[in-house]
Amino acid sequence: MDRYWRLVWIVNGWQVVPDLIPVYPRLVQALRHRLRTEADRIGGADHINPRV
């Protein structure tokens, strides 16, 4: 995953920030929350994979 983010930063011309591994669990949690919030907004999470 570290390699992926480094490539994203490089492709976008952003400064490469080393050692963001501790941030990943929080990022995943935030994205899951956003996905649930969007699912609730459009009428339920029946069609969303809970393992995402």
C-alpha positions as CSV (number, residue, x, y, z in Angstrom):
1,M,0.0,0.0,0.0
2,D,2.9,2.3,0.7
3,R,4.2,1.9,-2.8
4,Y,0.7,2.7,-4.2
5,W,0.5,6.0,-2.3
6,R,4.0,7.0,-3.3
7,L,3.1,6.5,-6.9
8,V,-0.1,8.5,-6.5
9,W,1.9,11.4,-5.0
10,I,4.5,11.2,-7.8
11,V,1.9,11.1,-10.6
12,N,0.0,14.1,-9.1
13,G,3.1,16.1,-8.5
14,W,2.6,16.1,-4.7
15,Q,5.4,16.0,-2.1
16,V,6.1,12.4,-1.1
17,V,5.4,12.0,2.6
18,P,7.2,9.0,4.1
19,D,5.9,6.7,6.7
20,L,2.1,7.3,6.5
21,I,1.4,3.7,7.4
22,P,-0.2,4.7,10.8
23,V,-2.7,6.8,8.8
24,Y,-4.0,4.0,6.7
25,P,-6.4,2.4,9.3
26,R,-8.0,5.8,10.0
27,L,-8.3,6.5,6.2
28,V,-10.0,3.1,5.7
29,Q,-12.3,3.8,8.6
30,A,-13.2,7.2,7.2
31,L,-13.9,5.8,3.8
32,R,-16.2,3.1,5.2
33,H,-18.1,5.7,7.2
34,R,-18.5,7.8,4.0
35,L,-19.7,4.8,2.1
36,R,-22.3,3.9,4.8
37,T,-23.5,7.5,4.9
38,E,-24.0,7.7,1.2
39,A,-25.8,4.4,1.2
40,D,-28.2,5.6,3.9
41,R,-28.7,8.8,2.0
42,I,-29.8,7.0,-1.2
43,G,-32.0,4.5,0.6
44,G,-30.2,1.7,2.3
45,A,-27.0,-0.3,2.2
46,D,-28.5,-3.5,0.9
47,H,-26.5,-3.3,-2.3
48,I,-23.1,-2.3,-0.7
49,N,-20.5,-4.9,0.1
50,P,-19.9,-4.6,3.9
51,R,-16.3,-5.9,3.5
52,V,-15.2,-2.8,1.5
